[in-house]
Amino acid sequence: MKYHRLRSNYLKARIETLSNKYNNRILLCLVDMENIENSLGEINQLSFSFNMTLILCWSNEECARVIEDFRIYEKKISYIIKKKISSSNQEEKIHELLKKIRCIHTTDCITLTTKFKNFKNIIQAKKEDLISCSGLGIKKIQALMATFNDPFF
């Protein structure tokens, strides 16, 4: 981060030289300064706009461990690494995500997953479909619609 603060164009130039040569593009960032908000915002926006995964580390040792882990799993077959998600576990994950939205409670999550079956259908639901769900009022529907439809930046 210190280097990014000194030469803010360097990181963007390096990322642009990668273009789209790799499927998995990871930006490993060492947090080596105080007051990281501005720099972190810039780096986060860069990683997002160039479709990269941002990993933050707070020490050189942690950075080394992350690189070692990636090297270990580099040649592994993906199904060995990935854990099969059971349907109930997937429902729990959907509930956890939905409860992050202000004013959405567990009963609302159950109602939404029962009616729409999966997260994709919940996101794509129209206002009229959401109104028919019991327990969802105007405020909750507006919160859901804003979360799913408003831009990040």
C-alpha positions as CSV (number, residue, x, y, z in Angstrom):
1,M,0.0,0.0,0.0
2,K,2.9,2.4,0.7
3,Y,4.1,1.9,-2.8
4,H,0.7,2.5,-4.2
5,R,0.4,5.7,-2.3
6,L,3.8,6.9,-3.8
7,R,3.1,5.7,-7.4
8,S,-0.6,5.3,-7.8
9,N,-0.4,4.7,-11.6
10,Y,2.0,1.7,-11.3
11,L,-0.6,-0.8,-10.2
12,K,-3.0,0.0,-12.9
13,A,-0.3,-0.2,-15.6
14,R,0.8,-3.6,-14.3
15,I,-2.8,-4.9,-14.3
16,E,-3.3,-3.6,-17.8
17,T,-0.3,-5.5,-19.1
18,L,-1.9,-8.8,-17.9
19,S,-5.0,-8.0,-20.1
20,N,-7.1,-11.2,-19.9
21,K,-4.3,-13.8,-20.1
22,Y,-5.4,-15.7,-17.0
23,N,-8.6,-17.2,-15.7
24,N,-7.9,-16.5,-12.1
25,R,-6.4,-13.1,-11.4
26,I,-5.5,-12.3,-7.9
27,L,-4.2,-9.0,-6.4
28,L,-2.3,-9.7,-3.2
29,C,-1.9,-6.5,-1.2
30,L,0.3,-6.0,1.8
31,V,-1.3,-3.5,4.3
32,D,1.9,-1.8,5.6
33,M,0.6,1.6,6.7
34,E,-2.0,3.3,8.9
35,N,-5.0,5.1,7.5
36,I,-5.7,2.8,4.6
37,E,-9.2,4.0,3.7
38,N,-8.3,6.1,0.6
39,S,-5.6,3.7,-0.8
40,L,-7.8,0.6,-0.1
41,G,-10.7,2.2,-1.8
42,E,-8.6,2.9,-4.9
43,I,-7.1,-0.6,-4.9
44,N,-10.5,-2.2,-4.3
45,Q,-12.0,-0.3,-7.2
46,L,-9.1,-1.3,-9.5
47,S,-9.4,-4.9,-8.6
48,F,-13.2,-4.8,-9.1
49,S,-13.0,-3.0,-12.5
50,F,-10.3,-5.4,-13.8
51,N,-12.2,-8.5,-12.5
52,M,-9.5,-9.5,-10.0
53,T,-9.8,-11.0,-6.5
54,L,-8.3,-8.8,-3.9
55,I,-6.5,-10.5,-0.9
56,L,-5.3,-8.3,1.9
57,C,-2.4,-9.4,4.2
58,W,-1.1,-7.6,7.2
59,S,2.4,-9.1,7.3
60,N,5.1,-10.4,4.9
61,E,4.7,-13.9,6.5
62,E,1.0,-13.9,5.8
63,C,1.6,-12.9,2.1
64,A,4.1,-15.8,1.9
65,R,1.6,-18.3,3.3
66,V,-1.1,-17.2,0.8
67,I,1.4,-17.6,-2.1
68,E,2.4,-21.1,-0.7
69,D,-1.2,-22.1,-0.5
70,F,-1.9,-21.1,-4.0
71,R,1.2,-23.0,-5.2
72,I,0.0,-26.1,-3.3
73,Y,-3.4,-26.1,-4.9
74,E,-2.3,-24.9,-8.3
75,K,-2.4,-28.3,-9.9
76,K,-5.2,-29.8,-7.8
77,I,-8.5,-30.8,-9.5
78,S,-11.2,-28.3,-8.6
79,Y,-13.7,-30.9,-7.3
80,I,-11.1,-31.9,-4.6
81,I,-10.9,-28.4,-3.3
82,K,-14.6,-27.5,-3.6
83,K,-17.0,-28.8,-1.0
84,K,-20.4,-30.0,-2.3
85,I,-23.1,-27.7,-1.0
86,S,-26.1,-29.5,0.2
87,S,-29.5,-27.9,-0.5
88,S,-30.2,-27.1,3.2
89,N,-26.7,-25.6,3.5
90,Q,-27.4,-23.5,0.4
91,E,-30.7,-22.3,1.9
92,E,-28.8,-21.3,5.1
93,K,-26.3,-19.3,3.0
94,I,-29.2,-17.6,1.2
95,H,-30.7,-16.8,4.6
96,E,-27.4,-15.4,5.8
97,L,-27.1,-13.2,2.7
98,L,-30.6,-11.9,2.9
99,K,-30.4,-11.1,6.6
100,K,-27.5,-8.7,5.9
101,I,-30.1,-6.4,4.3
102,R,-31.4,-4.0,6.8
103,C,-35.0,-4.9,8.0
104,I,-35.0,-8.4,6.6
105,H,-35.5,-11.1,9.2
106,T,-35.4,-14.9,9.4
107,T,-39.1,-15.3,8.7
108,D,-38.8,-13.1,5.6
109,C,-35.9,-15.2,4.4
110,I,-37.9,-18.4,4.8
111,T,-40.8,-16.8,3.0
112,L,-38.6,-15.7,0.1
113,T,-36.8,-19.0,-0.3
114,T,-40.0,-21.0,-0.1
115,K,-41.7,-18.9,-2.8
116,F,-38.7,-18.3,-5.2
117,K,-36.7,-21.5,-4.5
118,N,-33.3,-20.1,-5.2
119,F,-31.2,-16.9,-4.9
120,K,-31.3,-16.1,-8.6
121,N,-35.1,-16.0,-8.6
122,I,-35.2,-13.8,-5.5
123,I,-32.9,-11.3,-7.2
124,Q,-34.9,-11.3,-10.4
125,A,-38.3,-11.0,-8.7
126,K,-40.5,-8.2,-9.7
127,K,-42.0,-5.8,-7.2
128,E,-45.5,-7.3,-7.8
129,D,-44.1,-10.8,-7.0
130,L,-42.6,-9.6,-3.7
131,I,-45.8,-7.8,-2.7
132,S,-47.6,-11.2,-2.7
133,C,-45.2,-12.5,-0.1
134,S,-46.7,-12.4,3.4
135,G,-44.8,-10.3,5.9
136,L,-43.1,-8.2,3.3
137,G,-44.2,-4.6,3.4
138,I,-43.2,-1.6,1.3
139,K,-40.1,-0.8,3.3
140,K,-38.7,-4.4,3.1
141,I,-39.5,-4.6,-0.6
142,Q,-37.8,-1.2,-1.3
143,A,-34.7,-2.4,0.7
144,L,-34.6,-5.6,-1.3
145,M,-35.0,-3.9,-4.7
146,A,-32.4,-1.2,-3.8
147,T,-29.9,-3.9,-2.7
148,F,-30.3,-5.9,-5.9
149,N,-30.7,-3.1,-8.4
150,D,-28.7,-0.1,-7.3
151,P,-25.1,0.2,-8.7
152,F,-22.1,-0.4,-6.4
153,F,-20.2,2.7,-7.4
